[in-house]
Amino acid sequence: MDAEGLAGLRTRAIDLLRAEDWAGVLALQDELREDTEYWTQIWGPSCAVAAGLAAQPAGWELLEDCVTDGFYQLADVGTQYFDAAFGAHPGWPDLRARIEANLPPPPVELLRWPRAPLGKPLLSRLDEEGEKRLAGRLPARQASAWATAHELLIWVANRWRHIGVNHEPAVDANVVLDRVERGERFACREYTTVLTHALNAVQIPARRISLFRAGYHAGVGGGHAVTEGWIDDLGKWVLLDGQNGAIWRDRDGTPLGLLELQRRYHAGDQPAFDGTGHNFNAADAATWFTFFHTASVMGLLAWSDGPYVPIMEGSTILFTERLVASADESTQDLALISTGVTDHDGLALSFVASHPYATGFDVVTPGGQVTSLATGQPLRLGRTTGEYQLAVAARTPYGTLAQQPLEYLVR
């Protein structure tokens, strides 16, 4: 039968099934046997139903033959028709169990895969031209992300001496530095702008953070601005205070991030305050720690586990694009990876890094063999039967991030 004739036969058969014209279906049985692609799963069982509804014993025999050949698609014909045709037959429960057992296992199953929450990290960046200009003003990049970030923190802290009454309206590190070079001085907001833009200019993800102490809705001086940067070699966010050239450290010396500091503030557990530069005074640590009462990502995200106060110092509105009810929604693990499914000369997986400056991915076997993928390059899955246990890690200009498990099964 040629393709045109086969298409016509299939059309007639489908129309008869939709019309529940079982006599018409049965009349096509000999022709439908020639359609070997669909006979076992569709046409043979349909003809069996048609014969069963007509009380013809041949219907049961035909259905048994189809089951022996692998029939399993009850629902595609209509389970209710099989029940009507064969429900009274004493062998129907066993035959139906055989039909359901015929369902073949999937050829490939993804058991575990890298996954990340939807959404891009909230960063504070200049445009490409601005970042290029700023990068030319900065000290040389160090070997690691942490060494580079710490170097920039000290560099920014020593650009000028703090003054709280002067501000630059433009959130632009180059504009601030131009004015500083003319002898002007600024407040915490401008230290934060310069440090945050500088970190992103050297491909360290960073965002501007607003901090507030209790009662910030009244009086003056209730807020402080700092930077939070993702440090690749530490695998975490770290809070960097540009004004004070300072970081907060855990007991083992590990630099702390914003959420860690907020939790410690509410627990009354003040960590070590380590800084340098024109404005740093170790004796002020307790005062600076009070600013972790409330925090937000400047203009983008604010959060509170309880009531939230959107007013500062009597009348200033604390603008934010999104207000959430949990601090856990305010951050993102930039080592995480999103996984997609695609075709790359066969079944393949695609990966998207949460880290905005990722340069590709490393896929690692349990034995340590590494396959390097460029950004956008899919990973073709193995075709040999077996279970594959791999790990995927994003690469950045400073190294490789934490590995994410990938497991799949091929039958």
TADA-V203691 format. One record per backbone hydrogen bond with DSSP energy under -1.0 kcal/mol. NH is the residue of the N-H (numbers start at 1). CO is the residue of the C=O. Records with the same first field share a line. If there is no record, write none. Layout:
# TADA-V203691
NH=CO ; CO
This chain:
# TADA-V203691
6=2
7=3
8=4
9=5
10=6
11=7
12=8
13=9
14=10
15=11
16=12
17=13
18=14
19=15
20=17
21=16
22=20
25=21
26=22
27=23
28=25
29=26
32=28
33=29
34=31
35=32
36=34
39=35
42=38
43=38
44=39
46=42
47=43
48=44
49=45
50=46
51=47
52=48
53=49
55=52
56=51
59=56
61=57
62=58
63=59
64=60
65=61
66=62
67=63
68=64
69=65
70=67
71=66
74=72
78=74
81=78
82=78
83=79
84=80
85=81
86=82
87=83
89=86
92=89
95=91
96=92
97=93
98=94
99=95
100=96
101=97
103=100
109=409
111=407
112=407
124=206
131=127
132=128
133=129
134=130
135=131
136=132
137=134
148=144
149=145
150=146
151=147
152=148
153=149
154=150
155=151
156=152
157=153
158=154
159=156
163=186
172=170
176=172
177=173
178=174
179=175
180=176
181=177
183=180
184=179
191=187
192=188
193=189
194=190
195=191
196=192
197=193
198=194
199=195
200=196
201=197
202=198
203=200
204=199
207=228
209=226
210=296
211=224
212=294
213=222
216=213
218=215
224=211
226=209
227=240
228=207
229=238
230=205
231=236
235=231
236=231
238=229
239=256
240=227
241=246
246=241
247=274
249=272
250=254
253=250
256=248
261=257
262=258
263=259
264=260
265=261
266=262
267=263
268=265
269=264
272=249
274=247
276=244
284=281
285=282
288=284
289=285
291=288
292=289
293=290
294=212
296=210
297=301
298=208
300=297
301=297
302=322
304=324
312=316
313=216
314=217
315=312
316=312
318=310
319=317
324=302
329=326
330=327
336=333
338=352
340=350
342=348
344=346
348=342
349=379
350=340
352=338
354=336
358=355
359=395
361=373
362=393
363=371
364=391
365=369
368=365
371=363
373=361
377=374
379=349
381=347
386=410
388=408
390=406
391=364
392=404
393=362
395=360
396=399
399=396
401=394
404=392
406=390
407=112
408=388
409=109
410=386
411=107
